[in-house]
């Protein structure tokens, strides 16, 4: 990618997004649905219902970048629920783009007693 995702915050909008939306429509999603600042310089990611189309937007200095990737085969791993915004790491972004589903990974357990 042109940008270094390890130096940016990365947010996913879970569930599906209408991919007819371009920069203006997606920035409105960031501001109104995700309740975040589209001008923060963070990456905001969206995926369609079929999970074959992925869009990433972010603000840089004086304008928005819009990245789009369409898969001809296979699907992107993507959280299907409509829960709140999820932040992922640069390493997780690379895994997502490679098709590795880390969303179903084991959750950390924190116990306070043995018995």
Backbone as CSV, one residue per row, in Angstrom:
resi,resn,N_x,N_y,N_z,CA_x,CA_y,CA_z,C_x,C_y,C_z
1,UNK,0.831,-1.184,0.000,0.000,0.000,0.000,0.875,1.245,0.000
2,UNK,0.324,2.329,-0.434,1.029,3.602,-0.451,1.297,4.131,0.940
3,UNK,0.455,3.782,1.876,0.555,4.304,3.228,1.132,3.245,4.135
4,UNK,1.633,3.668,5.261,2.148,2.715,6.244,1.068,2.483,7.302
5,UNK,0.316,1.361,7.203,-0.777,1.134,8.143,-0.305,0.925,9.577
6,UNK,0.982,0.660,9.772,1.483,0.451,11.131,1.570,1.775,11.898
7,UNK,1.489,2.886,11.193,1.563,4.203,11.826,0.211,4.886,11.929
8,UNK,-0.837,4.203,11.522,-2.168,4.795,11.537,-3.107,3.926,12.352
9,UNK,-4.156,4.547,12.868,-5.225,3.790,13.513,-6.135,3.286,12.403
10,UNK,-6.645,2.075,12.570,-7.447,1.438,11.534,-8.763,0.995,12.154
11,UNK,-9.865,1.431,11.550,-11.193,1.111,12.070,-12.022,0.421,11.002
12,UNK,-12.742,-0.601,11.430,-13.636,-1.349,10.550,-15.071,-1.016,10.913
13,UNK,-15.900,-0.828,9.902,-17.337,-0.729,10.134,-17.893,-2.135,9.929
14,UNK,-18.268,-2.818,11.027,-18.797,-4.185,10.896,-20.079,-4.214,10.073
15,UNK,-20.417,-5.395,9.584,-21.607,-5.544,8.756,-21.333,-5.041,7.348
16,UNK,-22.374,-4.955,6.556,-22.191,-4.560,5.158,-22.466,-3.067,4.952
17,UNK,-21.854,-2.534,3.915,-22.015,-1.135,3.534,-22.401,-1.091,2.065
18,UNK,-23.271,-0.170,1.706,-23.654,0.041,0.317,-22.442,0.612,-0.418
19,UNK,-21.856,-0.163,-1.299,-20.622,0.243,-1.964,-20.834,1.174,-3.149
20,UNK,-22.070,1.616,-3.366,-22.278,2.678,-4.357,-21.796,4.001,-3.790
21,UNK,-21.618,4.038,-2.468,-21.139,5.264,-1.816,-19.682,5.519,-2.186
22,UNK,-19.387,6.778,-2.427,-18.016,7.180,-2.701,-17.494,7.942,-1.478
23,UNK,-16.523,8.794,-1.651,-15.886,9.476,-0.520,-16.900,10.231,0.332
24,UNK,-17.755,11.037,-0.281,-18.709,11.829,0.502,-19.630,10.945,1.331
25,UNK,-20.205,9.913,0.722,-21.111,9.019,1.434,-20.411,8.234,2.531
26,UNK,-19.176,7.817,2.284,-18.438,7.062,3.296,-18.001,7.954,4.462
27,UNK,-17.635,9.205,4.170,-17.268,10.100,5.271,-18.483,10.400,6.152
28,UNK,-19.662,10.461,5.556,-20.885,10.637,6.345,-21.108,9.414,7.227
29,UNK,-20.824,8.220,6.698,-20.926,6.993,7.508,-19.977,7.066,8.713
30,UNK,-18.738,7.515,8.453,-17.749,7.636,9.533,-18.258,8.589,10.602
31,UNK,-18.769,9.725,10.176,-19.191,10.761,11.110,-20.492,10.411,11.835
32,UNK,-21.495,9.912,11.118,-22.810,9.722,11.714,-23.054,8.320,12.260
33,UNK,-22.611,7.299,11.573,-22.850,5.918,12.010,-21.748,5.463,12.973
34,UNK,-20.498,5.677,12.570,-19.372,5.238,13.394,-19.077,6.235,14.518
35,UNK,-19.619,7.456,14.394,-19.421,8.530,15.365,-17.932,8.820,15.601
36,UNK,-17.214,8.973,14.484,-15.788,9.253,14.532,-15.480,10.425,13.617
37,UNK,-14.249,10.932,13.702,-13.810,12.082,12.924,-13.137,11.613,11.632
38,UNK,-13.753,11.829,10.463,-13.137,11.379,9.215,-11.854,12.134,8.867
39,UNK,-11.601,13.269,9.524,-10.402,14.068,9.260,-9.237,13.718,10.194
40,UNK,-9.378,12.661,10.982,-8.366,12.292,11.976,-7.106,11.688,11.377
41,UNK,-7.150,11.280,10.117,-6.007,10.610,9.501,-6.042,9.104,9.685
42,UNK,-7.033,8.603,10.414,-7.185,7.157,10.601,-7.731,6.531,9.325
43,UNK,-7.486,5.235,9.165,-8.059,4.486,8.048,-9.431,3.977,8.467
44,UNK,-10.410,4.102,7.582,-11.757,3.601,7.829,-12.086,2.611,6.726
45,UNK,-12.477,1.402,7.140,-12.688,0.313,6.185,-14.151,-0.101,6.120
46,UNK,-14.589,-0.420,4.895,-15.970,-0.817,4.632,-15.968,-2.010,3.682
47,UNK,-16.977,-2.873,3.806,-17.068,-4.052,2.952,-18.521,-4.246,2.527
48,UNK,-18.729,-4.812,1.343,-20.093,-5.035,0.866,-20.665,-6.338,1.427
49,UNK,-21.929,-6.584,1.157,-22.633,-7.754,1.701,-22.003,-9.065,1.232
50,UNK,-21.561,-9.123,-0.017,-20.957,-10.350,-0.554,-19.514,-10.544,-0.092
51,UNK,-18.947,-9.535,0.550,-17.573,-9.531,1.069,-16.528,-9.721,-0.032
52,UNK,-16.820,-9.162,-1.198,-15.877,-9.223,-2.311,-15.304,-7.842,-2.649
53,UNK,-15.878,-6.805,-2.058,-15.463,-5.440,-2.348,-15.118,-4.733,-1.042
54,UNK,-13.935,-4.147,-0.993,-13.443,-3.478,0.203,-13.039,-2.062,-0.171
55,UNK,-13.454,-1.086,0.645,-13.038,0.299,0.448,-12.395,0.805,1.732
56,UNK,-11.343,1.593,1.545,-10.643,2.239,2.660,-10.556,3.722,2.327
57,UNK,-10.940,4.563,3.292,-10.768,6.005,3.102,-9.918,6.555,4.242
58,UNK,-9.195,7.607,3.952,-8.512,8.368,5.005,-8.146,9.742,4.490
59,UNK,-8.042,10.668,5.432,-7.692,12.060,5.149,-6.194,12.220,5.245
60,UNK,-5.609,12.900,4.241,-4.187,13.218,4.281,-3.996,14.665,3.849
61,UNK,-3.509,15.499,4.727,-3.182,16.911,4.520,-4.329,17.752,3.957
62,UNK,-4.666,17.539,2.694,-5.647,18.424,2.053,-6.700,17.687,1.226
63,UNK,-6.859,16.389,1.479,-7.853,15.635,0.719,-7.959,14.201,1.185
64,UNK,-8.997,13.531,0.712,-9.242,12.139,1.071,-8.642,11.193,0.043
65,UNK,-8.118,10.083,0.545,-7.725,8.948,-0.277,-8.879,7.965,-0.253
66,UNK,-9.099,7.283,-1.370,-10.070,6.194,-1.441,-9.387,5.018,-2.115
67,UNK,-9.250,3.928,-1.372,-8.700,2.691,-1.917,-9.845,1.716,-2.099
68,UNK,-9.795,0.940,-3.165,-10.814,-0.062,-3.438,-10.122,-1.338,-3.883
69,UNK,-10.574,-2.463,-3.336,-10.078,-3.747,-3.808,-11.275,-4.646,-4.042
70,UNK,-11.338,-5.230,-5.250,-12.401,-6.161,-5.600,-11.790,-7.527,-5.820
71,UNK,-12.309,-8.526,-5.117,-11.837,-9.891,-5.295,-12.604,-10.554,-6.423
72,UNK,-11.897,-11.230,-7.292,-12.535,-11.967,-8.378,-12.970,-13.351,-7.892
73,UNK,-12.311,-13.837,-6.856,-12.621,-15.137,-6.284,-12.380,-15.016,-4.781
74,UNK,-13.031,-15.826,-3.995,-12.907,-15.817,-2.539,-13.651,-14.626,-1.935
75,UNK,-13.518,-14.479,-0.620,-14.183,-13.408,0.122,-13.249,-12.866,1.184
76,UNK,-13.485,-11.608,1.568,-12.742,-11.027,2.677,-13.320,-11.551,3.986
77,UNK,-12.472,-11.875,4.959,-13.014,-12.155,6.294,-13.539,-10.829,6.854
78,UNK,-14.723,-10.861,7.427,-15.321,-9.606,7.884,-16.317,-9.884,9.004
79,UNK,-16.326,-9.066,10.049,-17.330,-9.269,11.110,-18.728,-8.959,10.563
80,UNK,-19.633,-9.923,10.679,-20.959,-9.754,10.084,-21.940,-9.038,10.991
81,UNK,-21.660,-9.021,12.277,-22.612,-8.368,13.184,-22.544,-6.855,13.008
82,UNK,-23.525,-6.195,13.517,-23.590,-4.731,13.397,-23.127,-4.055,14.683
83,UNK,-22.214,-4.700,15.404,-21.744,-4.106,16.654,-20.983,-2.821,16.382
84,UNK,-20.486,-2.240,17.428,-19.788,-0.960,17.293,-18.501,-1.100,16.483
85,UNK,-17.946,0.020,16.146,-16.714,0.090,15.371,-15.641,-0.769,16.023
86,UNK,-14.874,-1.424,15.196,-13.798,-2.269,15.700,-12.472,-1.721,15.213
87,UNK,-11.510,-1.588,16.119,-10.173,-1.137,15.731,-9.295,-2.360,15.533
88,UNK,-8.514,-2.349,14.465,-7.588,-3.449,14.207,-6.181,-2.878,14.066
89,UNK,-5.196,-3.750,14.136,-3.794,-3.335,14.016,-3.352,-3.410,12.555
90,UNK,-2.197,-2.856,12.273,-1.623,-2.939,10.937,-1.373,-4.382,10.536
91,UNK,-0.944,-5.201,11.490,-0.715,-6.621,11.220,-2.037,-7.315,10.883
92,UNK,-3.097,-6.974,11.592,-4.407,-7.560,11.304,-4.926,-7.110,9.945
93,UNK,-4.627,-5.877,9.547,-5.007,-5.407,8.215,-4.330,-6.261,7.151
94,UNK,-3.058,-6.526,7.325,-2.336,-7.364,6.372,-2.946,-8.760,6.313
95,UNK,-3.309,-9.313,7.482,-3.938,-10.632,7.528,-5.277,-10.604,6.795
96,UNK,-6.079,-9.570,7.031,-7.386,-9.440,6.390,-7.229,-9.410,4.872
97,UNK,-6.274,-8.630,4.383,-6.054,-8.532,2.945,-5.542,-9.842,2.351
98,UNK,-4.896,-10.661,3.178,-4.433,-11.982,2.740,-5.534,-13.036,2.827
99,UNK,-6.663,-12.685,3.472,-7.776,-13.621,3.590,-7.782,-14.427,4.875
100,UNK,-6.933,-14.085,5.820,-6.860,-14.809,7.097,-7.924,-14.252,8.032
101,UNK,-8.809,-15.121,8.516,-9.919,-14.702,9.375,-9.480,-14.709,10.832
102,UNK,-9.101,-13.549,11.330,-8.697,-13.430,12.728,-9.863,-13.034,13.621
103,UNK,-11.032,-12.749,13.048,-12.184,-12.327,13.836,-12.697,-13.451,14.736
104,UNK,-12.500,-14.696,14.322,-12.963,-15.833,15.101,-11.907,-16.392,16.041
105,UNK,-10.846,-15.642,16.252,-9.752,-16.141,17.106,-10.226,-16.331,18.544
106,UNK,-9.469,-17.091,19.276,-9.790,-17.320,20.678,-9.689,-16.025,21.456
107,UNK,-10.628,-15.816,22.336,-10.622,-14.625,23.186,-9.801,-14.903,24.446
108,UNK,-9.144,-13.880,24.947,-8.336,-14.022,26.157,-9.254,-14.183,27.367
109,UNK,-8.928,-15.157,28.203,-9.673,-15.390,29.439,-8.899,-14.836,30.618
110,UNK,-9.591,-14.196,31.534,-8.938,-13.634,32.718,-9.630,-14.167,33.955
111,UNK,-8.962,-15.093,34.634,-9.501,-15.675,35.848,-8.865,-15.020,37.071
112,UNK,-9.592,-15.009,38.174,-9.025,-14.486,39.404,-8.825,-15.578,40.450
113,UNK,-9.496,-16.746,40.264,-9.360,-17.871,41.184,-9.208,-19.162,40.404
114,UNK,-8.505,-20.099,41.012,-8.297,-21.389,40.385,-9.542,-22.268,40.523
115,UNK,-10.177,-22.241,41.670,-11.335,-23.121,41.869,-12.627,-22.378,41.878
